Amino acid sequence: QVQLVESGGGLVQAGGSLRLSCGTSRSIFISNAMGWYRQAPGKQRELVAQITSAGSINYADSVKGRFTISRDYAKNTVYLQMNSLKPEDTAVYYCNVNRASVNYWGQGTQVTVSS
């Protein structure tokens, strides 16, 4: 089974920071790219950041320079450090893994940034 367990969302003021966590099994963690997506009300889900099993990283232009994705190999956990948060970052954030061309998703965690 592909299970992704998320935590770390919350309510912050603009300019604040949050760190999201996504834990999974070691086999999934080691063998696949993992990423963070977000979905705001009425909008499509969009890629925020992705990290491959080899450590290659890409970010959405909207978060580049503010967000950092990383992997903890001891805990089989992917993090998304979010700094300088803006109201437009408000969304449900989903951990993602794509395996054999199938997307698997975490349960989602709400991030709300007040102005």
C-alpha positions in Angstrom: 0.0 0.0 0.0 1.1 3.6 -0.6 0.4 5.6 2.5 1.3 9.2 3.0 0.8 10.8 6.4 0.9 14.6 6.5 1.2 17.1 9.3 2.2 20.7 9.9 -0.6 22.8 8.5 -2.1 25.7 10.4 -3.0 29.4 10.5 -0.3 32.0 10.2 0.0 35.6 9.4 1.5 36.9 6.2 5.3 36.7 6.4 5.3 33.8 8.8 6.5 30.2 8.4 5.3 26.7 8.5 6.9 23.3 8.0 4.9 20.5 6.5 5.9 16.8 7.0 5.0 13.7 4.9 5.9 10.3 6.2 5.8 7.1 4.2 7.3 3.6 4.0 11.0 3.2 3.2 10.4 1.4 0.0 8.3 4.3 -1.4 10.7 6.9 0.0 13.8 5.4 -1.6 12.4 4.4 -5.0 10.2 7.3 -6.0 10.0 11.0 -6.5 7.9 12.7 -3.9 6.3 16.2 -4.0 3.9 18.7 -2.5 0.9 19.9 -4.3 -1.7 22.4 -3.2 -5.3 23.2 -4.1 -7.2 26.4 -3.3 -11.0 26.5 -3.4 -12.3 26.5 -6.9 -8.9 25.9 -8.5 -7.0 22.9 -9.8 -4.4 21.2 -7.9 -0.9 22.5 -8.7 2.6 21.3 -8.1 4.5 23.2 -5.4 7.8 21.3 -5.1 9.2 17.9 -6.0 12.3 15.9 -5.0 13.4 12.8 -6.8 15.0 9.7 -5.2 18.3 11.1 -6.4 17.8 14.5 -4.8 16.9 16.6 -7.8 14.5 19.4 -6.9 12.1 21.6 -8.8 9.8 24.3 -7.5 6.8 26.2 -8.9 7.9 29.7 -9.8 5.4 31.2 -7.3 7.3 29.6 -4.4 10.9 29.7 -5.6 13.1 31.3 -3.1 10.5 31.0 -0.3 9.9 27.2 0.1 12.4 24.4 0.5 11.7 20.7 0.0 14.0 18.2 1.7 14.2 14.5 2.6 15.1 12.9 6.0 16.5 9.5 5.1 16.4 8.2 8.7 12.7 9.0 9.1 11.4 8.3 5.5 10.0 11.8 5.6 9.7 14.6 3.1 9.5 18.2 4.4 8.3 21.4 3.0 9.7 24.5 4.8 7.5 27.5 3.9 8.9 30.9 4.7 7.6 34.4 3.8 4.1 33.1 3.5 1.6 35.1 1.5 -2.3 35.0 1.5 -2.2 33.5 -1.9 -0.4 30.4 -0.5 -3.6 29.6 1.3 -4.7 26.1 0.2 -4.9 22.5 1.1 -1.5 21.0 0.7 -1.1 17.4 -0.4 1.9 15.1 -0.3 2.3 13.1 -3.5 4.1 10.2 -4.9 3.8 9.0 -8.5 4.4 5.3 -9.0 3.9 3.5 -12.3 2.1 6.6 -13.7 -0.4 6.6 -10.9 -0.7 9.4 -8.4 -1.1 8.7 -4.7 -2.0 11.4 -2.3 -1.8 12.2 1.4 -4.9 13.2 3.3 -4.2 16.9 2.9 -3.4 19.6 5.4 -4.8 23.1 5.5 -2.5 26.1 5.3 -4.2 29.4 5.9 -2.3 32.7 5.6 -4.0 35.8 6.9 -3.3 39.3 5.6 
